[in-house]
């Protein structure tokens, strides 16, 4: 995003800094299983499937 983009944006704060302020990306804070659960809860099943395919060993439920 350019400086000009920040000036005309509805939310003047760069979203990257908002994520950093919140402690970083959710998948690095909570773990893959929790991140996949959150993706599904927020209607992002397609992204959850991508994460499951990328990290099948981390995404599976262990008994």
C-alpha contacts under 8 A as a table, 3 or more apart, distances in Angstrom:
res1	aa1	res2	aa2	distance
1	X	5	X	5.87
1	X	6	X	7.05
2	X	5	X	4.99
2	X	6	X	6.51
3	X	6	X	5.13
3	X	7	X	6.45
4	X	7	X	5.11
4	X	8	X	6.60
5	X	8	X	5.48
5	X	9	X	5.89
6	X	9	X	5.10
6	X	11	X	7.86
6	X	12	X	5.31
6	X	13	X	7.15
6	X	14	X	7.19
7	X	12	X	6.47
8	X	12	X	7.56
9	X	12	X	5.45
11	X	14	X	7.73
13	X	17	X	7.31
13	X	18	X	7.32
14	X	17	X	5.65
14	X	18	X	6.79
15	X	18	X	4.96
15	X	19	X	6.34
16	X	19	X	5.22
16	X	20	X	6.30
17	X	20	X	4.94
17	X	21	X	6.01
18	X	21	X	5.06
18	X	22	X	6.30
19	X	22	X	5.10
19	X	23	X	6.55
19	X	24	X	5.27
19	X	25	X	6.22
20	X	23	X	5.19
20	X	24	X	4.54
20	X	25	X	7.41
21	X	24	X	7.05
23	X	29	X	7.47
24	X	28	X	6.96
24	X	29	X	6.91
25	X	28	X	5.56
25	X	29	X	6.61
26	X	29	X	5.08
26	X	30	X	5.93
26	X	31	X	7.78
26	X	35	X	6.39
27	X	30	X	5.65
27	X	31	X	5.39
27	X	32	X	5.72
27	X	34	X	7.63
27	X	35	X	5.14
28	X	31	X	5.99
28	X	32	X	7.81
30	X	33	X	7.93
30	X	34	X	5.81
30	X	35	X	6.49
31	X	34	X	5.66
31	X	35	X	6.18
32	X	35	X	5.00
32	X	36	X	6.06
32	X	51	X	7.76
32	X	55	X	7.86
32	X	58	X	6.32
32	X	59	X	6.10
33	X	36	X	5.19
33	X	37	X	6.21
33	X	58	X	6.91
33	X	59	X	5.16
33	X	60	X	7.66
34	X	37	X	5.00
34	X	38	X	6.17
35	X	38	X	5.04
35	X	39	X	6.19
36	X	39	X	5.04
36	X	40	X	6.29
36	X	48	X	5.06
36	X	51	X	6.93
36	X	52	X	7.53
36	X	59	X	7.65
37	X	40	X	5.21
37	X	41	X	6.18
37	X	48	X	7.72
38	X	41	X	4.98
38	X	42	X	6.18
39	X	42	X	5.30
39	X	43	X	6.44
39	X	44	X	4.91
39	X	45	X	6.33
39	X	47	X	6.86
39	X	48	X	5.64
40	X	43	X	5.27
40	X	44	X	5.29
40	X	45	X	4.96
40	X	48	X	6.32
41	X	44	X	7.44
44	X	47	X	5.48
44	X	48	X	6.34
45	X	48	X	4.87
45	X	49	X	6.14
46	X	49	X	5.18
46	X	50	X	6.45
47	X	50	X	5.02
47	X	51	X	6.36
48	X	51	X	5.12
48	X	52	X	6.19
49	X	52	X	4.99
49	X	53	X	6.12
50	X	53	X	5.13
50	X	54	X	6.14
51	X	54	X	5.03
51	X	55	X	5.93
51	X	56	X	7.92
51	X	59	X	7.84
52	X	55	X	5.22
52	X	56	X	5.14
52	X	59	X	5.61
53	X	56	X	5.60
55	X	58	X	5.38
55	X	59	X	5.97
56	X	59	X	5.05
56	X	60	X	6.06
57	X	60	X	5.80
